[in-house]
Amino acid sequence: MASVYLKGDRLEVKIGPWEAVMALQGSFSVPLTHVRGATEDSNYINSGIGFRSPGTEVPGLVVKGTYRKKGQKALTIWRRGQQLVVIELQNEKWDRLLLGCQDAKSLANLVNQAIAR
């Protein structure tokens, strides 16, 4: 599971070594000014997230990597049993982050409060 931290004026995403291999993406951070908002949306995965490029997917079990759909890119780090938080970005490599976590509603609220300051 990716871990999200709010440090100063940045949103940091820590990706574990095994997930980094599966997603072909290491840890990173983005300025909070590039975060448009966050929502809890565990059904987002079910609606079809697009074409994997690159990454690893076992349908219904694991979705890790970059996905493209309708000209947009999303980094997805999710596995079955996790809730999903969708973080909308601007002026970044991805248009959104789809991150599995234990409490998506709390994480979304935390991100939204940080960008409101």
For each residue, the residues with C-beta under 8 A, 3 or more apart:
1: 16 19 77 79 82 100 101 102
2: 13 14 15 16 19 77 99 100 101
3: 13 14
4: 11 12 13 14 85 87 99 101 107 111
5: 11 12 13 14
6: 10 11 12 32 110 111 114
7: 10 12 29
8:
9: 31 32 33
10: 6 7 29 30 31 32
11: 4 5 6 29 30 31 32 35 87 111 114
12: 4 5 6 7 27 28 29
13: 2 3 4 5 27 28 29 97 99
14: 2 3 4 5 27
15: 2 19 20 23 25 26 27 28 77
16: 1 2 19 20
17: 20 21
18: 21 22
19: 1 2 15 16 22 23 64 77
20: 15 16 17 23 24 25 26 27
21: 17 18 24
22: 18 19 55 56 62 64 65
23: 15 19 20 55 56 64 65 66 75 76 77
24: 20 21 54 55 65 66
25: 15 20 28 65 66 75
26: 15 20
27: 12 13 14 15 20
28: 12 13 15 25
29: 7 10 11 12 13
30: 10 11 34 35 89 92
31: 9 10 11 34 35
32: 6 9 10 11 35 114 115
33: 9
34: 30 31 89 90 91 92
35: 11 30 31 32 38 87 88 89 111 114 115
36: 88 89 90 115
37: 87 88 111 112 115
38: 35 85 86 87 88 107 108 111 112
39: 85 86 88 108
40: 83 84 85 86 104 105 107 108
41: 44 84 85 86 104
42: 45 83 84 104
43: 46 47
44: 41 47 49 84 86 98
45: 42 49 63 76 78 84 98
46: 43
47: 43 44
48: 69
49: 44 45 63 67 69 74 76 98
50: 67 68 69 70 72 74
51: 67 68 69
52: 55 56 57 65 66 67
53: 65 66 67 68
54: 24 65 66
55: 22 23 24 52 63 64 65 66 67 76
56: 22 23 52 62 64 65
57: 52 62 63 64 65
58: 61 62
59:
60: 80
61: 58 79 80
62: 22 56 57 58 78 79 80
63: 45 49 55 57 67 76 78 79 98
64: 19 22 23 55 56 57 76 77 78 79
65: 22 23 24 25 52 53 54 55 56 57 75 76
66: 23 24 25 52 53 54 55 73 74 75 76 94
67: 49 50 51 52 53 55 63 73 74 75 76
68: 50 51 53 71 72 73 74
69: 48 49 50 51 72 74
70: 50
71: 68
72: 50 68 69 95 96
73: 66 67 68 93 94 95
74: 49 50 66 67 68 69 94 95 96 97 98
75: 23 25 65 66 67 93 94 96 97 98
76: 23 45 49 55 63 64 65 66 67 97 98 99
77: 1 2 15 19 23 64 97 98 99 100
78: 45 62 63 64 82 84 98 99 100
79: 1 61 62 63 64 82 100
80: 60 61 62
81:
82: 1 78 79 100 101 102
83: 40 42 100 101 102 103 104 105
84: 40 41 42 44 45 78 98 99 100 101 104
85: 4 38 39 40 41 97 98 99 101 104 107 108 111
86: 38 39 40 41 44 96 97 98 108
87: 4 11 35 37 38 96 97 99 111
88: 35 36 37 38 39 95 96
89: 30 34 35 36 92 94 95 96 97
90: 34 36 95
91: 34
92: 30 34 89 95
93: 73 75
94: 66 73 74 75 89 97
95: 72 73 74 88 89 90 92
96: 72 74 75 86 87 88 89
97: 13 74 75 76 77 85 86 87 89 94
98: 44 45 49 63 74 75 76 77 78 84 85 86
99: 2 4 13 76 77 78 84 85 87 107
100: 1 2 77 78 79 82 83 84
101: 1 2 4 82 83 84 85 104 107
102: 1 82 83
103: 83 106 107
104: 40 41 42 83 84 85 101 107 108
105: 40 83 108 109
106: 103 109 110
107: 4 38 40 85 99 101 103 104 110 111
108: 38 39 40 85 86 104 105 111 112
109: 105 106 112 113
110: 6 106 107 113 114
111: 4 6 11 35 37 38 85 87 107 108 114 115
112: 37 38 108 109 115 116
113: 109 110 116 117
114: 6 11 32 35 110 111 117
115: 32 35 36 37 111 112
116: 112 113
117: 113 114
